[in-house]
Structures are given as structure tokens and as C-alpha cells.
Amino acid sequence: MNVAIIAAAGHGTRMAGKRPKQFLELAGVPIIIHTLKAFEQCEAIHEIIMVLSAEEVPGFLALADKYHSRKISAVVPGGGTRAASVLHGLQAAEDRSPELVAVHDGARPFVTSDEISRTVEAARLEGAAILVSAPVDTIKEVRDGNVIRTIRRGDLRNALTPQCFRYTLLRQAYDRADVSDPDLTDESSLVERLGARIAIVEGSARNIKITRPEDMVIAEAILRAVSSEQ
């Protein structure tokens, strides 16, 4: 069994809105529902565990019912950090004895079922795999307000989600981590500490994480483009 953990417990403080960003609407549909749709349609994912702030659980359950979500097997409260929230999801998945777990940001609504499937398959073969995209800007390493060097773009990738792992491998990484550390922002960094090989799967730069108000403008444009291609 393959389980997706969708981390959506953040409060979206950088959006400066009254509601967490994952509940803002794109084309009249909450972002979190756009995100769920790709996992609902992906045959490689068998169950979904949602991680939400406790106060948002009742509202989300109403949305899940309204949009006929089929794969949600558990909704669990988040923790004080992203890492703590994902750990809660992993603990909820334990009784299901999953082979693979795919962790995804709730505020990334443009991931596709194909990207999810390819990342899950790479993790099945390699034990760990993350979705990435190539950076388009020139990247500088800086220190004390000065440029140190220019980093070769060909050696760099933007880390996206989902990030997929054998369940036992990711649990081992979390068991060794300080989940109270707010700087732990992705699962790959924890698994890297174990010395495990992590494969990359090339994805689309459209798979943005909605974080700031200007991202909503970009998201609306992406949604129009996606709709015109269908």
C-alpha cells in the first residue's frame, strides 16, 4: 500500500489573510481541494492522510464531503512545526503498514497525477525519490552582503513535492530528527542525513507552493493555462 501524507497544518502567516492559504479559493474551489484532486486521481496512491490544524478539521471534513473525496483514511492534527506535523501523519499511517509514503505540501495545487506516479515509482525502485524542477535564474552564493561565487545551474534543482520514500526509511529519519526545529522544511534533508541515495524525478515549474499574496496571481494564470490545455 502507498499512502500520501498531505501537510496542510500551516497558518499561512506570510499571506496575511484571515484563513490559512490552503483554504483560499482558486476559480471558486479551495486550494486544498485542487491539491487533493491529483492524489485522488492517481492510481499509485491508495490512501491519503491529511494533517491540519485542529481548528480547521471540521471545515475541511465538510469540504471533503462536498467534493466527494474517496481516499482520505485519516485526518490528524498538526504539530508546532512542519516536521512535527509530518511525523503525526507517519504515526497515523503506521497501522496501515504502508510500503511507500508520499509527502506533499497542501499549498501545491498544480502537481499532476503523472508527476506523483513517476515519483512513487522511482521511490519503489530506489527507496527514495523527490520531485524537482530546474532553476531558471542565475544562482549566487553570498556571505556578509557580498557575492562569493556563481553556482553552476546544471548542478542545481528546486526541491518540490511530493517527496516519496519507503515508509521504514522515512520513519528512521524522523526518529533521529529534532522535529521541533523549524528549519526542517522537507523530508529529503532528513533522509540525506542517513546517507541514503535519493533519486530525482524531473517535474514542472508550475508546481509552485502558494506562500505570498503575489503567488495567488501566478496561480490564477497557471490555472487558466491548465484549463485551456484540457
C-alpha positions in Angstrom: 0.0 0.0 0.0 1.1 3.5 -0.8 0.0 6.4 1.4 0.1 10.1 0.7 0.5 12.5 3.6 -0.7 16.0 2.8 0.8 18.5 5.1 -1.7 21.4 5.4 -1.4 22.5 9.1 0.3 25.8 8.4 -1.4 29.1 9.3 -0.1 30.9 6.2 1.2 34.0 8.1 3.0 35.3 5.0 -0.3 35.6 3.2 -1.6 38.0 5.9 -5.1 36.7 5.5 -7.8 35.6 7.9 -7.7 31.9 6.8 -4.8 29.6 6.1 -3.6 29.8 2.5 -4.7 26.2 1.7 -8.3 27.2 2.1 -8.2 30.3 -0.2 -10.1 29.7 -3.4 -8.8 29.4 -7.0 -11.7 29.6 -9.5 -14.1 29.2 -6.7 -12.5 26.0 -5.4 -10.3 25.8 -2.2 -6.6 25.3 -2.9 -6.6 22.2 -0.8 -9.2 20.6 -2.9 -7.2 21.3 -6.1 -4.3 19.6 -4.4 -6.4 16.6 -3.3 -7.7 16.1 -6.8 -4.4 15.0 -8.2 -3.9 12.4 -5.5 -7.5 11.2 -5.7 -6.9 10.6 -9.5 -3.5 8.9 -9.1 -3.7 5.1 -9.1 -0.3 4.8 -7.4 -1.8 6.4 -4.2 -4.2 4.1 -2.2 -4.9 6.2 0.9 -4.5 9.9 1.9 -3.8 11.1 5.4 -4.5 14.8 5.9 -2.6 16.8 8.5 -4.4 20.0 9.5 -4.5 22.5 12.3 -7.1 21.3 14.8 -9.4 24.2 14.3 -9.6 23.6 10.6 -10.6 19.9 10.8 -14.4 20.4 10.9 -14.4 22.8 8.0 -12.1 20.5 6.0 -14.3 17.4 6.6 -17.3 19.4 5.2 -15.3 20.2 2.1 -14.1 16.7 1.6 -17.7 15.5 1.8 -18.8 18.2 -0.6 -16.2 17.3 -3.2 -16.6 13.6 -2.7 -13.1 12.7 -1.6 -12.7 8.9 -1.7 -9.2 8.1 -0.5 -9.0 10.1 2.8 -8.4 7.5 5.5 -7.4 9.8 8.4 -7.4 13.5 9.4 -4.9 14.3 12.1 -3.9 17.5 13.9 -0.6 19.1 13.0 2.3 19.9 15.3 4.2 23.0 16.2 6.5 22.7 13.1 6.2 21.1 9.6 8.4 18.2 10.7 6.2 17.6 13.7 3.1 17.6 11.5 4.5 15.1 9.1 5.6 12.9 12.0 1.9 12.9 13.1 1.0 11.7 9.7 3.6 9.0 9.7 2.4 7.8 13.1 -1.2 7.7 11.8 0.0 5.6 8.8 1.8 3.0 10.9 -1.2 0.7 11.4 -1.7 0.5 7.7 1.8 -0.9 7.1 2.5 1.1 4.0 5.3 0.2 1.7 5.8 3.8 0.4 4.8 7.2 1.7 4.5 10.3 -0.4 4.6 13.7 1.5 3.1 16.7 -0.3 2.6 20.3 0.6 -1.1 21.2 0.8 -0.5 24.5 -0.8 0.9 23.0 -4.0 -2.3 22.6 -6.1 -0.7 22.1 -9.5 1.1 18.8 -9.1 -0.2 16.3 -11.6 -1.1 12.6 -11.2 1.6 11.7 -13.6 4.3 13.5 -11.5 3.0 11.7 -8.4 3.1 8.3 -10.2 6.6 8.8 -11.5 7.9 9.9 -8.2 6.3 6.9 -6.4 7.7 4.5 -9.0 11.2 6.0 -8.6 10.9 5.5 -4.8 9.8 1.9 -5.3 12.9 1.2 -7.3 15.4 3.3 -5.4 13.9 3.6 -1.9 13.7 7.4 -2.0 12.8 9.9 -4.7 11.8 13.6 -4.8 10.2 15.7 -7.5 12.4 18.6 -8.7 12.5 21.3 -11.3 15.4 23.1 -12.9 16.1 26.7 -11.7 16.0 29.4 -14.4 17.8 32.2 -12.6 21.5 32.5 -12.1 22.3 31.5 -8.5 24.9 33.3 -6.4 26.4 32.2 -3.1 26.6 35.2 -0.8 28.2 35.9 2.5 28.2 39.1 4.6 26.4 41.0 1.9 28.9 40.0 -0.9 28.9 37.6 -3.7 31.2 34.7 -3.1 30.7 32.7 -6.3 28.3 31.8 -9.1 26.9 28.3 -8.8 26.5 26.2 -12.0 22.8 25.9 -12.7 23.2 22.5 -14.2 24.1 21.1 -10.8 21.1 22.6 -9.0 17.4 21.7 -8.7 14.4 23.2 -6.9 13.0 20.7 -4.4 9.3 20.2 -5.0 6.8 17.8 -3.6 5.8 15.0 -3.4 8.8 13.5 -1.8 8.5 9.7 -1.7 10.2 7.1 0.5 10.0 3.6 1.8 8.0 4.1 5.0 10.6 2.4 7.1 13.3 4.7 5.8 11.4 7.9 6.5 10.4 6.7 10.0 14.1 6.0 10.7 15.0 9.5 9.5 12.3 11.1 11.7 13.2 9.0 14.7 16.6 10.6 14.6 15.4 14.2 14.0 14.5 17.1 16.3 11.1 17.7 14.9 10.8 21.0 16.9 13.4 22.5 14.6 11.6 25.0 12.3 14.4 24.8 9.7 13.4 21.3 8.8 11.3 22.1 5.8 11.5 19.0 3.7 11.8 15.2 4.2 14.7 14.8 1.8 17.1 16.7 4.1 16.4 14.2 6.9 16.9 11.2 4.7 20.1 12.7 3.4 21.5 12.6 6.9 21.2 8.8 6.8 23.4 8.6 3.8 20.6 7.1 1.7 20.5 7.6 -2.1 17.7 9.8 -3.2 16.7 9.8 -6.9 15.3 12.9 -8.6 12.2 13.0 -10.9 12.0 16.0 -13.2 8.8 17.9 -12.7 7.1 21.1 -13.9 7.9 24.5 -12.6 4.2 25.0 -12.5 4.2 23.0 -9.3 4.5 26.2 -7.2 3.9 26.4 -3.4 1.5 29.2 -2.8 3.0 31.3 0.0 2.7 35.0 -0.6 -0.2 37.2 -1.9 1.5 37.5 -5.3 1.5 33.8 -5.7 -2.2 33.8 -6.0 -1.9 35.9 -9.1 0.5 33.4 -10.6 -1.7 30.6 -9.5 -4.7 32.0 -11.3 -2.6 32.4 -14.5 -1.4 28.8 -14.2 -5.0 27.5 -13.7 -6.2 29.3 -16.8 -3.3 27.8 -18.8 -4.0 24.3 -17.4 -7.7 24.7 -18.2 -7.1 25.8 -21.8 -4.9 22.7 -22.4 -7.5 20.3 -21.3 
